[in-house]
Amino acid sequence: MEVTIRYCGGWGYGRFAQGLANLLDDEFPGKLKFKMDRDPGTSGAFEVTVDGELVHSKLTKSQGRAESAKEQEAIKAAIGAKLK
């Protein structure tokens, strides 16, 4: 399963993207392939796509940088549902 994390490079969101990738890799060891997509400049983007489906978006769904447990659990739930 492919997880794409698109993030704003200008605002330094790379650390949040890498943190989320590490969390998801720990939760689903060996089941996910990650694509890290850094936006040049300052887009403010932080989006997570799972096999082409947008499951988290700071830009269009008014969600954050997946820092909160609530946001992380929602992303994990979306991945878990697709793995079943």
GIJO-V124138 format. One record per pair of residues at least 6 apart in sequence whose ideal C-beta (glycine too) atoms are under 6 Angstrom apart, sorted by the first residue. I is the first residue (numbers start at 1). J is the second residue. D is the distance in Angstrom with one decimal. If there is no record, write none. Layout:
I_J_D, I_J_D
This chain:
1_32_5.5, 1_51_5.7, 2_33_5.0, 2_51_5.8, 3_32_5.1, 3_34_5.4, 3_50_5.5, 4_35_4.4, 4_37_5.7, 4_49_4.4, 5_17_4.5, 5_36_5.7, 5_48_5.6, 6_37_4.2, 6_45_5.5, 6_47_4.5, 7_13_4.0, 7_17_4.2, 7_46_5.2, 8_39_5.3, 8_43_4.8, 8_44_5.3, 8_45_5.0, 9_38_4.4, 9_39_5.5, 9_40_5.8, 10_41_4.9, 10_42_3.3, 11_42_5.7, 13_46_5.5, 13_65_5.9, 16_65_4.2, 17_36_5.9, 20_66_4.7, 21_34_5.0, 24_32_5.9, 27_76_5.6, 39_45_5.2, 45_59_5.5, 46_58_4.0, 46_65_4.7, 47_57_4.6, 48_55_5.4, 48_56_4.0, 48_75_5.6, 50_78_5.9, 50_79_5.7, 50_82_5.8, 55_78_4.1, 56_63_5.4, 56_75_5.4, 57_63_5.9, 63_71_6.0, 64_71_5.9, 66_72_5.8
